[in-house]
Amino acid sequence: MAEASAWRIAGASVTGAYHALRGEDCQDNHRLEVTPGGVLIAIVSDGAGSAAHGGEGAAILCEQVRRALVKALGKCKPSPSRALLRRGVRAVRAGIEAARAHVADAPSDYHATLVGAVVLSGQGGLFFHIGDGAALALESGGRRWALSAPRNGEYSHETFFFTETDWRKRLRFTLVAPEFDTIFVMTDGVTDIGLQNMRSGPEPFLPFFEPIGRFLAGAGRSEGEQALAATLDTEAVRERSGDDKTLVWAQAR
């Protein structure tokens, strides 16, 4: 039996105003799972709006990376944490390779970003990232945080995708320290609202994340996900960003 009790989890993807007005589906996707050994796996992907099958590319990428991580981590709790990190890095790379093998002849038709986390409560873990979107780790009861920030191309509207030939160079990892027990992973439709640009670089706008985390911590998964989707689809949020939005949350018990 999976040690799901090790984490409270919730996630939602909602269609942005831009796609809704055009009658198009949401091109974001996500996966959220706790392995039998109690390891959190959280993955989000944003299919490029300019790609013919960006939404499909996001779905393929999320599923293949999830499968690779579940297979690599197995049923036992990884120990020590260095073993978790090594296995996580190898699995993420294998999952991206598998996703690339599943796309059709024109990889650019399936352009999608990748942001994810693999974390064991009390031992830490890592964020993995290609392109924009973000992953945030918080310390409950404190103001400490760690961020895997968006990375764009030469221009602000450009970013990087798993389908590009130089994806290995674009794939980056960030360590998550053991003391961080709350995780948020999001696509760029949420970073437009949840991050603020400071002189030293992007920082989380904690008044956005902290109330969401408090509510989800006291709700069941189904109730929490419905409320999370509703929050991401309010008029105020739509006015801030017309893009599709995905936000995944997890908190160690």
Disulfide bonds with the S-S distance in Angstrom:
none
